[in-house]
Amino acid sequence: MAEDIKDMKPNAEMTAGEILRDARTTGRRKREIPTIAKQLCIREEFLEALENGDYTVLPEVVYILGFARNYAMELGVDPDMIVEKIKHEMGLIPNDAVDAPQVQPEKTETVKHTQKTENFIQKLNNVKDSKACQFVVKYWKWFVGGLVLVIVLAGIMFLLISPSGKKHTEAVATVPVVSNEPAYQQPVRERFGTENRENAEIILQAAQESWVKVEDARGKTVFSRVLVPGDVYYVPAGSKNKATFGNAGGVDVWVRGELAPDVGADNTRKTGIVLDADALSGVKKSK
């Protein structure tokens, strides 16, 4: 703001606040505190306190000096001079130091800390003065609305994903444990009719190679295959299924976990075998 810098020399007797107020209210362009407060992102009462010299209204010393420096720069007043005066007014620098500026007294730890923090506040205020800061302040409602929208969308995504994951977990956890698996005579090679596995009371296993066909009550073929030793077939539940064994002695019939008697001799074709659990139960055959 070079065009606003004042070519005046402040009276040495004037306080920092008086110099700031004079710079704001005189000259070619008078300015109002609310306008400057909005531009600097500094509360109006803080600027008024600086002009009145009422430093008790302001936060800590580092904030006072930082606000004063920015205010002075905005008004075209030497910021170093304003900060120096405020330090004297607050007793941070002895008054006799004014007459001997070339002699730099040893700073106390408190003053050093204050100066470092003041520099940090100055950098922070420079950020506040940027166009980006002013843009955010002007459109803060849009930023808040966008943040809320992101949170809502994240919540919806979580709800959409979480139930499916829960269902999958439950599905895995509720796989029925088959308790009707018998102690087969042959190591299981391949399983057929696994959709009947949970409720099957009758299980067929090939001890020798044999053709097996199973028909339902209507005569419809539900299974037909040559089983090789070790192959297992789970018979659908019910008492109206009938079977044909190409090699009757080569098929082990398991009923409710127990080995049933032979339904025929080796290498003998047997048809019309009623696959009824109660009818097939009997004395175990020996192997």
C-alpha positions in Angstrom: 0.0 0.0 0.0 2.7 2.5 -1.0 0.1 5.1 -2.0 -1.3 5.1 1.6 2.1 5.5 3.3 2.0 8.8 5.2 4.9 11.2 4.9 4.3 12.5 8.4 6.8 12.4 11.2 4.9 11.4 14.4 5.4 13.6 17.4 7.9 11.9 19.8 5.5 12.5 22.7 2.6 10.7 21.0 1.8 7.2 22.2 1.7 4.2 19.8 -2.1 4.3 19.9 -2.3 8.0 19.2 0.0 7.5 16.2 -2.2 4.7 14.8 -5.4 6.6 15.4 -4.0 9.7 13.7 -2.8 7.7 10.7 -6.2 6.1 10.3 -8.3 9.3 10.7 -6.3 11.8 8.8 -4.8 12.0 5.4 -6.3 11.6 1.9 -8.3 8.5 2.8 -9.8 8.1 6.2 -10.7 4.5 7.2 -13.0 2.8 9.6 -11.9 0.2 12.1 -14.5 -2.5 11.0 -13.1 -2.3 7.4 -9.5 -2.7 8.5 -10.4 -5.5 11.0 -12.0 -7.5 8.2 -9.0 -7.1 5.9 -6.5 -8.1 8.7 -8.7 -10.8 10.2 -8.2 -9.1 13.6 -11.1 -8.4 15.9 -12.3 -4.8 16.0 -12.0 -4.6 19.8 -8.3 -5.5 19.5 -7.7 -2.6 17.1 -9.6 -0.2 19.3 -7.5 -1.4 22.3 -4.3 -0.7 20.4 -5.5 2.9 19.6 -6.5 3.4 23.2 -3.4 1.9 24.6 -5.5 -0.5 26.7 -3.3 -3.6 26.3 -5.1 -5.5 29.1 -7.9 -6.2 26.6 -5.6 -7.9 24.2 -4.1 -11.5 24.6 -0.5 -12.1 25.5 2.3 -9.8 24.6 3.3 -11.6 21.5 -0.2 -11.1 20.1 -0.2 -7.4 21.0 3.1 -6.8 19.1 2.0 -8.9 16.2 -1.4 -7.1 15.8 0.3 -3.7 16.2 2.9 -4.5 13.5 0.2 -5.5 11.0 -2.0 -2.6 11.9 0.9 -0.2 11.4 1.8 -1.7 8.1 -1.8 -1.4 6.9 -1.9 2.3 7.9 1.5 3.1 6.3 3.2 3.7 9.7 6.7 2.4 10.5 5.9 -0.9 12.2 9.3 -1.1 14.0 8.7 2.3 15.5 5.2 1.3 16.7 6.4 -2.0 18.2 9.3 -0.2 19.9 6.9 2.4 21.5 4.6 -0.4 22.7 7.5 -2.2 24.3 8.4 1.0 26.2 4.8 1.6 27.2 4.5 -1.9 28.5 7.9 -1.7 30.3 9.5 -4.4 28.2 12.4 -2.0 27.4 13.9 0.6 29.8 13.2 4.2 28.8 16.8 5.2 28.8 17.4 2.8 25.9 15.6 5.3 23.6 18.5 7.7 23.7 21.2 5.2 23.0 19.8 2.9 20.3 23.4 2.0 19.2 23.9 0.2 22.5 22.2 -3.1 22.5 21.5 -4.2 26.1 21.6 -7.8 26.8 18.2 -9.2 26.3 16.6 -11.3 29.0 15.3 -14.8 28.3 11.7 -13.4 28.5 12.4 -10.7 25.9 14.1 -13.2 23.6 11.2 -15.6 23.9 8.8 -12.7 23.2 10.7 -11.6 20.1 10.8 -15.1 18.7 7.1 -15.6 19.3 6.4 -12.2 17.8 8.2 -13.2 14.6 6.0 -16.4 14.5 2.8 -14.3 15.0 4.0 -11.9 12.2 4.3 -14.9 9.8 0.9 -16.1 10.9 -0.7 -12.7 10.3 1.0 -12.5 6.9 -0.9 -15.7 6.0 -4.1 -14.2 7.3 -3.6 -11.1 5.1 -3.3 -13.3 2.0 -6.1 -13.5 -0.5 -6.5 -17.2 0.3 -7.4 -16.4 3.9 -9.8 -13.7 2.8 -11.4 -16.1 0.4 -11.9 -18.8 3.1 -13.4 -16.2 5.5 -15.8 -15.0 2.8 -17.0 -18.5 1.8 -16.5 -20.4 5.0 -20.1 -21.7 4.9 -19.3 -23.5 1.6 -16.2 -25.1 3.2 -18.1 -26.3 6.2 -20.9 -27.6 4.0 -18.4 -29.5 1.8 -16.9 -31.1 4.9 -20.3 -32.2 6.2 -21.1 -33.7 2.8 -17.9 -35.7 2.8 -18.6 -37.0 6.3 -22.1 -38.0 5.3 -20.9 -39.7 2.1 -18.3 -41.6 4.1 -21.0 -42.7 6.5 -23.2 -44.0 3.7 -20.3 -45.9 2.1 -19.6 -47.5 5.4 -23.2 -48.6 5.9 -23.3 -50.0 2.3 -20.2 -51.9 2.7 -20.5 -53.1 6.3 -23.8 -55.1 6.1 -22.5 -57.1 3.1 -19.3 -57.9 5.0 -21.4 -58.9 8.0 -23.7 -61.1 5.9 -20.6 -62.8 4.4 -19.2 -63.5 7.9 -22.5 -64.9 9.1 -22.8 -67.1 6.0 -19.4 -68.5 6.6 -20.1 -69.0 10.3 -23.4 -70.8 9.7 -22.2 -73.5 7.3 -23.7 -76.6 8.7 -21.4 -79.1 10.3 -22.2 -82.5 8.7 -22.5 -85.0 11.4 -23.7 -87.9 9.3 -20.3 -88.7 7.6 -19.5 -92.3 8.2 -16.1 -94.0 8.7 -15.8 -94.9 5.0 -14.1 -98.2 4.0 -12.3 -96.3 1.2 -10.6 -92.9 1.2 -13.0 -90.4 -0.4 -11.9 -89.6 -4.0 -14.7 -87.4 -5.2 -18.1 -86.3 -3.9 -21.4 -86.1 -5.8 -24.8 -84.9 -4.8 -23.3 -82.5 -2.2 -26.5 -80.4 -2.3 -28.0 -83.4 -0.4 -25.1 -83.7 2.0 -26.7 -82.0 5.0 -29.9 -84.1 5.1 -28.8 -87.4 3.5 -29.6 -90.5 5.5 -28.2 -92.8 2.8 -24.7 -92.4 1.3 -23.3 -94.6 -1.4 -19.6 -95.2 -1.9 -17.9 -97.3 -4.6 -15.7 -100.0 -3.3 -15.3 -101.3 -6.8 -16.0 -99.7 -10.1 -19.8 -99.7 -10.6 -22.5 -97.9 -12.6 -25.0 -96.3 -10.3 -28.4 -94.8 -11.3 -30.9 -93.2 -8.9 -34.5 -92.4 -9.8 -37.1 -90.4 -7.9 -40.7 -91.5 -7.2 -41.8 -90.4 -10.7 -39.1 -92.4 -12.4 -37.0 -89.4 -13.2 -33.3 -90.0 -13.2 -31.6 -87.8 -10.5 -28.2 -89.4 -10.8 -26.4 -91.6 -13.2 -22.7 -92.2 -13.3 -19.9 -94.8 -13.2 -18.4 -94.5 -9.7 -14.8 -95.6 -9.2 -13.4 -96.7 -5.8 -13.7 -94.0 -3.3 -16.4 -91.9 -5.1 -19.3 -90.9 -2.8 -22.9 -90.0 -3.7 -25.3 -88.4 -1.2 -28.8 -89.8 -1.8 -31.7 -87.2 -1.6 -33.7 -87.5 1.6 -37.0 -89.4 1.3 -38.1 -93.1 1.0 -39.2 -93.2 -2.6 -35.9 -93.2 -4.4 -34.9 -96.3 -6.2 -31.4 -97.3 -7.5 -29.8 -99.6 -10.0 -26.3 -100.9 -9.4 -24.3 -102.3 -12.3 -22.0 -104.1 -9.8 -24.2 -104.5 -6.7 -21.4 -106.0 -4.6 -19.1 -103.1 -5.4 -21.2 -100.4 -3.7 -21.1 -99.8 0.0 -24.5 -98.5 1.3 -24.2 -96.3 4.5 -27.4 -95.7 6.4 -27.3 -93.0 9.2 -23.6 -93.6 9.5 -23.8 -97.3 9.7 -22.7 -99.8 7.0 -25.8 -101.7 5.6 -25.7 -105.3 4.3 -24.8 -106.0 0.7 -27.7 -105.5 -1.7 -26.2 -108.0 -4.2 -23.1 -110.0 -5.2 -20.0 -108.7 -7.0 -20.4 -108.2 -10.7 -24.2 -108.6 -10.4 -26.6 -106.0 -11.8 -29.3 -105.1 -9.3 -32.3 -103.0 -10.1 -35.3 -101.6 -8.2 -33.3 -101.1 -4.9 -35.5 -99.1 -2.6 -33.4 -96.5 -1.0 -35.3 -96.4 2.3 -33.2 -95.9 5.4 -35.3 -98.2 7.6 -35.5 -100.9 4.9 -31.8 -101.0 4.2 -30.7 -101.0 7.9 -29.5 -104.4 9.2 -26.5 -106.3 10.2 -23.2 -104.8 9.0 -21.5 -106.7 6.2 -17.9 -107.6 6.7 -15.2 -106.6 4.4 
